[in-house]
Amino acid sequence: MAHTRTAFFLDFDNVFSGLFKLDPEVAVQFATEPGVWLRRLATTLTADAPRRWLILRCYLNPAGWVNHRDDKGEPTRLYFSRFRPSFVRAGFEVIDCPRYNATKNAADIRIVVDAVDALADDTRYEEFVIASGDSDMTPLLQRLRRADRRTMIVSPADAAEAFTAIADQLLDSQQLLALVQGEPVDLDDLDDEANADFVPDEAYEQFRTIVTAEYEAAGSPLNMAALAYRLRSELGPVVGTSNWFGFGSFARALETLDLPGLHMSQHLLWDEHRHDPPEPAAPGAPRTVLPEPVERLADQLSLPRLPEAWWPSIYETLSAYAREHRFNLTQCTSWSRDRLRDNGVPVSRGAVAFVVRGTSFGGFPLHRQPPPTPSEIASAFVNNVLSRAEAAQIPFTDEEANDVRSWLGSPSA
């Protein structure tokens, strides 16, 4: 049986800490049962054949820890060293990476050095899986691409766009939590696996056929959301798993088709030679044009492009979920999406997951007791977004930051 020869490098501190902020129970499951999810990962989001793990390395700070509560509810420290035997039993080579300053250990440097060394090995590793959300490793991804190797990023956080855009595949926090828990690894709102047999190249050609036929037959501008929905329905999960065939978005994939006279707006596409340009939105229509500072965040941090009036509903719905349920990210995104759509706010699960992650990394995870209020969720999410913007060196004046807070429903600093 054919296999994909794969090297796997895991920054344990980075991944475990990120998962722990989202869901402590699943994070502990990730760390105590690595052999279980590793077997699932061997056949998840694969290109040609199941993975054969030729290199398995886990980089771990044995003195690292997170705040935790014991079985009696008393605060304690959960040390990373307790998980070392689990990874050894799963076949990982565990490499100790103690801190060399107050905030960093040597894991990222060791991963870069070891991955570059692997490129020079006699064995040709066809795929490199890097489990980390640390954008410092962006040059490594660029080096692997130049060497014509496939790459997958496994990240529990909203990693920088420049980092994830280089990879062939991204396994994000929701997909990683699903993998650990044995659930289907799928963020597609359609939850439709009926057409999962397409490989990306075949699916891209089918994509080209469908879009070209629709474009040539259209007598007026086409709705991009409706066309994307149809494509997801007909092509199945390969659209999501390949991230639009490696182009990163529906619009970028459309541009590769070289359709004659193609013009696109935020919602429509049309042929400038055959169609009249779409009319501007009526004054009473829902606002979809983002303020310039918010547009920057949408472009560079993948902030969901949602109307201003929707954000408070999202926070209220997430708070209601936290009050009424034991937290599970997969259930949370599905339940919240359905509740919001019932209330006339048609958001995607991906948008909900984006807010949940931001809330968790902003200090108010939904599993917290007592559950966070809508205002706490809003404040944590917006603070996280602005913090990520600062880390990504996206400049904002105080006035622009206030515009962002106002649009996202958390006007107070």
N, C-alpha and C positions, 0 to 999 in steps of 0.2 A: 504493500500500500504506500502511495506517495505521501510525503510529509513536507512541511515547510520548516527548514532548519532555522531555529529561532534562538536568539540570545535575550534573556530577560534580566533587567536591572531594576531593583526595587529600593527606593529611598523610603525605608520603613517609617522613620520619624515624620516625614512630610505626609505620607499617605494615611497613616494611622491617626495622626492628630487631626487631619482634615475630616476623616470619617467620624472620629469621635465627637466633633462639634455637631455633626449632622445627626448621628444616631449612635450613642455609646454602645448599646447592645450589639448592633451589627458590627461595629468596629472591633469589639472583643472577639466576635465570631470570626471576623477576617483574620485576626492575629492568632487565634487558637486552632483554626482549621484551614491552614493555607493549602494543604493537599487537595481539599475538596473543591475550592474555587479555582485552583490551578488546573485541575482536570477539565472544568467547564470552560475556562479561558482557552484551552487548547483547540476548541471547536467554535469559538465565538468571534464573529466579525473577521472570519478568515477570508483570504482572497482565492486561493486555489486548492489548498489541502489542509488537513489538521496540522497544528504545530507540533514539532518535536523539540523539546527544551534541551538544547545542547549546552547552554549556559544558564544557570539559575543563581543569581547573587542577590543577597539581602544585606543592605547597608544599614546598620543599627547602632544607635548610641546606647550602650548598656545602662548608663546612668540617667537616661531620659525618662520622663514621667509625665502623666497628666493627672489633674485633680479628679478624684473619683469618690464614690460612696460605697462602703462595704455592705454586706448583707443586712446589717442592723441600721443602715442609713447614716452611719457616721462618716464624716469626711476623712479621706485617706489619699495616699498617692498610689497610682498604678504604674509600676516601673516597667519599662520596655524589656528589661532583661528577662522577665518572666516568660516572654514569648519566644525567646531564642530556641529552646528545644523543639518547639512546634515547627519552626522553619527548617531546622536540621533534619527532623524526621520526614519532612516533605521533599527533601532532596536539595534544599538551598545550601549554598556556601554562604555562611553568615560572616560578614566582615564588620568588626567593631569600628565605629567612627565616633569617638568622643568629641565633645565640643572643643574647638580651638579658640573661641571667644564667647561672649555672653549670649550671642544669638545664633551662631552658625556652627554646624559640625562639618566634617570633611566629606560627607556623603556625595555631594554634587561633584566635587573635584575628582573623587575616586571613580565615580560612574563615568565621567568624561574620559579619564585616562584609560579605564578598562575597556570602554566601548571602542576607543580609537585603536587600542592594542588588538582587539578582536578583529578589526578590519584588516589587520596585517597578518592574521593567522592563515595557515594553509587551508583550514576549513573555511568555506564561504558561507557566512551566515546570511540567509536570504531576508530575514526580518529582525529588527531590533524593537523590543518592547521596553519602553522607559516609563516606569511607574513613579511619577513625581509631577507636582504642579509648579515646580521651580523654573521660572522663565530664564534663569541664568544659563540653562542648558540649551537655549535656542541655537547657539553656534554648533553644538553637537548635532542637532537635527539637521542643520544645513550641511554639515560635513557628511552625514550619512546619506543625505539626498544626492550630493555630488558623487558619492560612491555607488549610486543606483541601488540602494537597499530600501526595502519597505520599512516603514516605521509606524508604531502605534504608541500613543500617549495614554496612560492610565492616570487620571487626575481627579481627586475628590473635590477640587475647588474650581472656581472660574479662572482658569489659567489665562495668561495674556494671549491675545489674538495672534501676535507674531509667533508665539511658541506653538500653539495648536494648529495654526494654518499650514505649517510646514509638514506636519505629519500626514500620513496616508489615512490613518484611522484615529479616532478619539473615543475612548471609553470614559464617559463623564461620571459624575458622582451618582446620579440616579441609576445609570446602567451598572456601575460597580456595586452599589448596594443590592441591586436585583441579582447580579451574578453571585454574590456571597450568599444570598438567601435562597438561591435555587429558582428564582423567578425568571420569566422570559426577559432577555435583555433587549428591550424595545421601548423607545420614547415616542413612537409614532402615534399620533392621536387616533389613527384608524384602528390600531391593534389588529391589523390584518396581515396574516402570514400566509395567505392562500397562494401568493405568487412568489414565494421565497426562493424558487429555483433559479432565478436569474443570477448570472454573474455580472459584475459591473460593466464589462465591455458589451455584452449582449444587451443589457438593460439600457446602456447609453444609445445604442443603435435603435432600440425600440422607442426611447425618448425622442430621438431625432425624427423618427417616422411620425409619431403622434403629433409632435409640435408643428412640424412642417405642414402636415395635412390640415391641422386646425388653422394655422396661420394663412395658408393659401386659400382656404374656403371661407375665411371670416369676411363678412361684409362691413364690419365695424370693429372698433377696438375690443380686444379680448381682456377679460378679467383675469389677472395673474393668479389670484388666490384660487379661483375656480379651476383654472388650468392645472395649477400645482396639485390641487386636491385630486383631480382626475388621474394625474400621473402617479401619485402615491397609491391610488386605488388599483391601477392597472399593473404597476411595476412592483408594488409590495415593499417590504422592508429594505431592499437594496438601496432605495433612495436615501434612507436615513443612515444606514450603516456605511455607505460610501460617501456620505455628505455631499449629495448631488454629484456623484461620479468623480469626486476629488476636487471639484471646483469651488466648494465651500458655500454656495448659495444657488437658489433657483435662477436668479437674475444672471449670475456669472455663467451658469451652464447654458442659458439661452444665448448669451453673447458668443459662445463657441460655435453656434450653428450657422453663423454668417447669413442670417435671414435678410433678404434684400429690403432696404428701407426701414429696418427695425428701429423703433423708438420705444422707450419705456418710461413710465412714471412710477410712482410708488405702488399703484394698484393696477395699472393697465399697460398693455403693449399694443402697438399698431404699426401698420405699414404706411409711411409718410407719402408714398406714391398712390395709395388706393383709399386711404381712410382719412376722414376729417379728424383733426386733433380733438381729444376729449374736452368737453366743457369743464370749466372750473367747478368745484363743488358748490352746491347751493348754500346760502348763508346759514340755513338751519340744519345742515348735515353735521354728523359727528366730526369733531376736529381731529384731523389726522396729520397735519403738518406740524412737526415738532419745532419748538424754539431752538435756535442755533446751538446753545450749550448742550441741550438734550440730544440733539442730532449728533453731536460729536461723540457723546457716550454711546449712542446706538451704533455708530459706525465703528468705533474703536474698542468698545467693551461688549458689544452685542446686547446692549440693553434692549429689552423688548420694545417695539415701536407701538405703544398703546396710547389711546386718548387719555387726557388728563383726568377725566371723570371716572375712569375705570380703576385707578390705583386704590382709592379708599375701599372699594368693594372687594378687591383682592385681599387687603389687610383684614377686613372684617371677616371674610370667609375663612382665611387661614386661622384666625383667632378662634372662630367657631369650631373648626376642625380640632384644634388643640384642646379645647375644652371638652369635646364630646368623644374623643378617640384616643387610644394608645398610639403614639406616633409611629408611623411607617411611611417612608418617603413615597414609595410607589402608590400606596393607597391614598396618601394625602394629595398627591398631584391629580390623581384620577377623580377622587371625590370632590375636590375643590373646583376642578374644571367643570364637572357636571353641575355643581351647585351654581357656579357663576353663569354658565350658559342658560340654566333655568331662569336666572334673574336678568337675562338680557345682556350679559357681558361675555361674549364668545371668545375667551382666551384659550390658548393651547396649554397642554401639560408642560411643554418646555418653558413657557413663560412663567407658569406657576412655580416650576422647579427652580428657575432663576431667582425668584423672590425668596423661596425657602432657603436656598443656599446663602444668599446675601444676608438674610435675617440671622441665620446661624453664625456666620462669620462676623456679623456685627454685634454679637454678644447676647442675642435673645433667641436661642433655638426653640423650636416648637415643642420639643420634649421636656422643656424646663417646667418645674413646678414651683409656684403656680403657673399655669399657662400664660404666655404673654398676651397683653391686650392689643387691640388694633393699633393704638398710637405707639406702643413699644415696638411692634413689628415694623411700622412705618419708619420710625426713627432709626432702628438698627439697620434696616435695609438701605435707607438713603445714606446713612453714615458710611456703610460698607462700600456703596457705589462711589462716593466721593473719595474715600480712602484708596480704592483701586485706581481711580483716575489720577490721584496724586502720585501713586507708585508707578503708573504708566507714563508719567510726565505729560499729562493732558492739562494744559494751563487753564485756570479759571480765575476771574476776578471775584471779589466778594459778591458783587451784584449778580454775576452769572451763577455762582454757587447757590445764591438765594432763589434764582429762577429755576434751577434744577430741583431744589427742595420743594418749591411751590408746585411745580408740575407733578412731582412724584408723591405729593400729598403729605409732606412733613416739613412745613414752613419754618418751624422753630429749630434753631441750631442746637 
